Amino acid sequence: MQASGASSETLAENPARRRLLLIGLSLGYFMVLLDTSVVNVALPAIRHDIGGGLSGMQWVVNGYTLTFAALLLTMGALSDRFGGRRVFIVGTWAFLLTSLITVFSPNLGMLIAMRALLGIAGAALLPSSMAVIATTFTDPAQRARALGSWAAVTGAALAAGPVLGGVLTDALGWRSIFAINVPVALVSVLIARVHAPETKLNTSRGVDLPGQISAVLALAGLTFGVIQSENLGWSSKPVLTALGVALVAGTVFLVAEGRPAGPRGPMLPLMLFRNATFSASVLNGLLVNFGLSGLLFVMSLYFQQARGFSALLAGCAFLPLTLPTAFNPIYTGRLVARSGPRKPSVLGFGLLTVGSAVLTAGITGTGTAHTLLIGIGLLVFGFGVSFAIPSLVTATVSATPKEQVGIASGVLNSARQTGAVIGVSALGSVLHAAADSTDGSRTALITATVVLLLGLLLSIGFIGRNKQSA
């Protein structure tokens, strides 16, 4: 019905409306991804204004990524059941209103709670926007181009996050980084209400409650245990309890997801992991975001605490890392199409490992040579990200049966966000245990280098080794 948005037939006859809808959907995706990185350079300002130690700052970052990671697959099921258009509109309104409330957070606890709610709303936007695009662009070639434009927003959001966060924090204060979501979300939701078509409903699709609840508990328990170990110690009762909950919940999750597939079956069919390329790609998705999010967290604090940079200067210091992610994925896409995902994956993780190692050397001093090393390390790391992530997407899809590509994409996105949560938690703990900011940053970067080296070995050993991924 026209009252519930445009029909697919109307959109097929009106390319301008399709382009406008794609802009609206991309704005929603941009906003969600921006919130994963924009807050990092504002952490010292937040800490100065409303208090909280290092663990509090970790929760400001992880409150968002934890719920975002844990609920992506369930939001995909809800999008199938109730329609992508409806879920996208509800999620965008929720993101708008929660962002507005976040602006007025009076204390750290309120801010962390609002970040968690933002993560829930953000999780609703990713699968639902993909569903709307698939319904709008029925021609395979047009759909591929639309999805390519939509996915390019990833690089733009990553590039804009640190710089925009620094500009807003210095000019208007840290609360403005949440206020900027309001007009963006409003434009996105108004476009979707008018132009988005209804998507096909799958009313038999259920929500995997045992799997969803156990996944949230496992991830939350692990995150709480690692972060709070900084203040309470690994042998403290709360930390041991949290880690015990994570272990039990993780076991329950594996049992729940081992059920037979079907409309009421698991949200994550474990049979997908029988494919070595799929398993390696998902694990490497976790590892690349472990390194990326962990590095953004560590270096944001290093620039402002050890080097005395302003928020704006700290944001600009990340440009060597973020700029390659804005333009190089175009070349990576062509390379993947020509040679498959193996070579760019190996190249990407090789550059990530080298970049992290160069950064480790760069932060050992403050002279011109060390500053140059930091810039080179960030640049190499940024090119690594821009090669690794697109190749992992292709490897995951290529290793998956066509009827399960949507689930596989959701698994990869969930793994990446889970890696971001673990990276900030683990490297933040390393920072907390160190004698000073520089020593902590160096140890954290060494840890990240080792983790990324594991990703390189996995790429060499497993990505593209079977016929499905050729």
N, C-alpha and C positions, 0 to 999 in steps of 0.2 A: 504493500500500500504506500502511496505517496506520503502519507502522514508519518510513516516510519522511515523516511529517507528515500533516496532515489532508487529506482528499479535498475536491475542489471542491464535491461534493454535500453533504457534511457541513457545510461552511462556509456554504453557501447556506441551510441550515436553521437556522443558529445565528448570528444577528446579533452576539451578545456576543463570540463567538470571532473574528468578522471585525474587530470594533472593537479587540479586544486585539491581534490581529495587526498592524493598522494602527499601533497605538501602538508595537509592537516595531520595525516597519520605520522609523517616523518617528524613533525614538530613534537608530537607526543612522545615518540621514541627518543628524540634528541633530549627532551626534558628529563626523561627517566635515566638515560645514560649520563647526562651531565651531573646528576646528583650523586653518582658514584665517585666523581673526582673533584667536583668544585669545592667540596668542604675541606679538603686537605690543607690548603694554604691558609684557611681561616682558623685552624685549630688553636694556635697561640692566642689569637684575639678572643676566641670563645673561652679559653681557659682563664685569661686575664679578667674577662667580664663576669662570668658566672661560676668560676672555680672548677675544680676537678683536676686530679692528677693525670698521669700518663694513661692509666687504665680507663679513666673517664673519657679521654680523647679517643681511645680505641673503640669504646662503645658508641661514640658519636658516629664514627665511620661504620662500624659493624652492625649497629642497630638497623641500618638501611639494608646493607648487603645480605645480612642473615635472613631476614624475612623474604627478601627478593629472591634469594637462591632457593629457599625451602618451599616456596609456593608457586614457582614457575610451572611445574608439571600439573598441579591441581588447577591453576588458572587456565591452562590449556584445555583441561577436561570441561571446566565450566563454560569456556568459550564455545566448545562443541555443543554442549547441552543447551545453553540459553541463547546462543548466537553471538558472533564476534562483534557486531555493531553495538548490541546492548552492553556487552561486557566492556568494550572500549569506552563508551560514553560514561558508564557508571564509574569505571576506573579513573577516567580523566577528571570528572567532577570531584571524586574522592581525593585525587592528587592535588587539585586546586585548593580545596577547602583545608586539607591537612597542611599544605604549605603555608596558607594564611595563618593558621593557628600556630605553626612552628615559629613564625616571625616574632610572636609575643611570648615565647617560652621564658618563664621567670627563673628557671633553675635548670641544672644539668639533667636531673631525672626527667623533667618534662620534655626537654629537648631530645633525649634518647628515645623516649616513648613515641614522640611524634616522628622521629626518624624511622622507627620500626613500622609505624602505620603507613608512612610514605613508601616503604619497601613493599608492603602488601598491595597498595594501589599500583605501584610500578610494575609488579609482577603480572597484574591483570592486563596491562597495555601491550606487552610484547606479543603473546600468542594471538590476542584478539585482533591486533592490527595486521598480522600476517594473514589471518582468516579473511579479513575484509579485502585485502589486496588480492588474494586468490580468487575471491568472488567477483571483484571489479574487473580484473584483467584476465579475461578468459582465454585470450590468444597466448600460447606458450611463449612466444618470442617477446610479446609485450609484457607478460608477467615476469619474465627473466630480467628485462630492463628495469621494471618497476621495483622488483626486489633488490636489484643491484643499487638503485638510487637510494632505496630505503636503508639498505645495509651500509652504504657509504656514510650515513649519519654517525655510525660508530666512531669513525676516525675524526669527524668534525667535532663531536662531543668531547672526545678525549683531548683534542687539540685545544678546544675552547675552555675546558674545565679549569685548569690551574690559572690561566691568564685572567679569565673572567672572575674567578674567585678572588684573585689578588686585587684586581681593579675595584670590584664592589666592596671588598673588605676595607681597603684603604680609603675609598671615597665616601662610602655610605655606612660602613659598619658591617659586621658579619651577618646580621639578620637580613640584609638585603639579598644574600645569595639564595634565600628561600623565597623572598618576595618576588624575585624575577620569574619564578615558576607560574605565578598567578596569571599574568597576561598571556604567557605562552600557552598555558593549559586552556585558557578561555578561548583563544583563537582556534586551537585544535578541536575542542569539543563542539564549537559552533559550526565549524566546517563539517565535522562528522555527522552532526544532527541533520544537516541539510542534504549532504551528498552521499553519505555512506549507505550502501544497500544492505538489506537483511541477508545474513548468511544462512546456509542450510543448517537446520537444527538436528541434532542427534539426541533425542530424548531418552534413548536407552543408555547413553553414556553416563556412568555413575562416577562419584568421587571416591577414590581409594582412601577411606578414612584411616584404616590401620597403617597403610604405608605413609600417608601424609603426616599423621600425628607422630609416628616413630621417627620420621625424617626430621621434623622440627625439633623434637626432643634430643635427638642425637647431635644435631648441629649446634643447638643452643647449649647443651651440656658440655660439648667439647670447647666451644668458644668461651663459656664462663670459666671453665676449669683452667684454660691456658691464661686468660687475662687476669683472673683473680689470684693465680699462683704468684704473681709479682708481689702482691701485698701480703698474702696470707701464707705463702709457702706451699710446696707440692704435697706436703704431708698433712696439711690442715684438713679438718673434717669437711668443710664446704667444698673444697677443691676435689677431694677424693670422692665425695658424693656425686658431684657434677660429672666427673669422669666415669663413675660407675653407671650413672644414668645414660651417658653417651654410649657406653659399651652395650648395655642391655637394650637400649632403643635401637642401636645399629643392628644388633642381632635380630630383633623383632622385625626390623625393616627388611632384612634379607629373607626372612621366613615369609613375610607377607608378600613380597614381590616374587617369590617362587611359585605362587599359585598359577593355575592355568590361565591363559589369556582369554579375554572375552569382554563384553560390555561392562560387566561388574568385576572384571579382573584387575590385575595390578597396573599402576600407572607407569611402572618401569619394568618391562619384560626382560628378565635377566638373560634370556636366550640371545639377546643382542650382543652380549659380551663374549659369546663364543667366537666371534670374529676378532682376530688379533688386531687388525687395523682399527676397528671401532674402539676396542678397549684402550689401545695406546693413544688414540686421538682424544678420547674423553679424559684420560688421565693427564695428557699433555695440556688439555684445556684448563684443567685445575692448576697445573704447574705454571703455565704462562701467566695466569692472573695472580697466583701466589707471588710471583716475582714482580709483576707490574704494580699491583695494589700495595704490596709490601714496600716496594721502592718509593712509590709516591708518598706513602706515609712517613717513611724514614727520612727521605731527603727534604720533605717539606719542613720537618722539625729541625733538621741539620742546617738548612739554609737560614732559618730565622733564629735559631738558638746558638749555633756554633759560629755562624758567619754574620749574624746581626742584620740580615736582610729584612726589608719591609715585606708585607704580604704581596704587594705588587711586584717587587723585584724578585721575590721567590717564585711567583707565578711565571714571570718572564724567563727565569732561569730554566724552566722546564721546556721551553720552546724547542731546543734541539731534540728532545724526546718526542714531543707531541706533533711537530710538523710532518715528519715522515709518515705518521699514521693517517694524515689527512690526504696525502696524494699518492703514496706508494702502493696502497692496495689495488689501484687500477692496474699497475704493472704486474703486481702479484697475480691478479685474476687472469691476465693473459698468459703468464708463465705457467700457472696451474693448468689452464686449458690446453697448453701446448705440451707440457711434460708430465702432468699429473701432480699430485700433492706431495710426493716424497721429497723431491729436491728443494722446493721452497720451505718445507717443514724443517729439513736438516739445516738449510741456510739460516732460517729464522732462529732456531734454537742455538745455532752456533754463534750468531751475532748477539743474542741475548746473553749468553754465557760470557763472551768476550767483553761486552759492554758493562756488565756487572763487575767483572774483574778489574777493568780499567777504572771504574768509579771507585772501587775499593782502594786502589792506589792513589787516586786523585784527592780523596778526603784526608790523607795522612798529613797534609800541610796546607798552608794558606797562600803560598806564593803564586806568581803568574803561571809557572809550569803546572802546578797542581790544579789551578783553576781551568787551564786549558785541557788537562786530563779529564776533569769533570765534564766539560762540554763535549769532548770526544766520546766519553763513556755514555752520556745521555743520548747522543746522536746515534751511536752504534746500537744501543738498546732500542731506540725508537724504530730503527729500520728492522730490528729483529722482531718486534711486535707486529709490524706491518707485513712481514713475510709469514710469520707463524700462524696468526689467527685465521686469515682467509684460507690457508692451506688445510688447517684442521677442520674447518667447516666443510670443505670439499671432501676431505678424507672420510669424515663421519657420514656424510650423505652417500658417498660412493660405496661404502661398506654396509649399507642398510637396504633392505627390501623397500621397494617404492611405497608400499602401503604403510610403512612405519617411519617414513622420513620425518614426519611432524614430531613424532615421539623422540626420534634420535636427535633432532635439532634442540628440542627442549632439554634432553639429557645433557647435551654439550653446554648449553647456556647455564643450566643448573650447576654443572661441574665447574664452569669458569667462575661463577659467583661464589661458590663454596670455596674455591681456591683463594678468592679475594678475602673472604672472611678469615680463613686460616692464615693467610700471609700477614695480614695486619695484626692478628692476635699473636702469632709466633714471633715475628720480627719486633713487634712492640715489647714483648717479654724480654727479648734479647737486649733491647735498648734499656729497659728498666734495670736489668741486672748489671749493667756496665758502670764503671766509675764515673765517666763523663759522657757527654753527648757524642764527641768524636769517636771515642773508643767503642761506644755502643753502636754507632752507625757503621763503623768498619766491620765489627763482628756480624752485624745484621746483613751487610752486603756480602760477606763471605758465605754466610748461610744461604742467601739467595743464589749465589753463584753455583754452589753445590747442587741445589735443587734444580736449577736450570740445566746444569750439566746432565742430570738424570733425564730431563726432557730430551736433550740432544741424543743421548744413547737410545732412548725409546724410539725416537724418529728414525735413527739409523737402523735399528733392529726390527721395527715392526710396521712403520707407516708405508703403505703401498706395496707390501710384500706379497699380497694375494691378488688373484685375477679381478676380484670385484672392485678393487681400488685402483686398478691400472688407469 
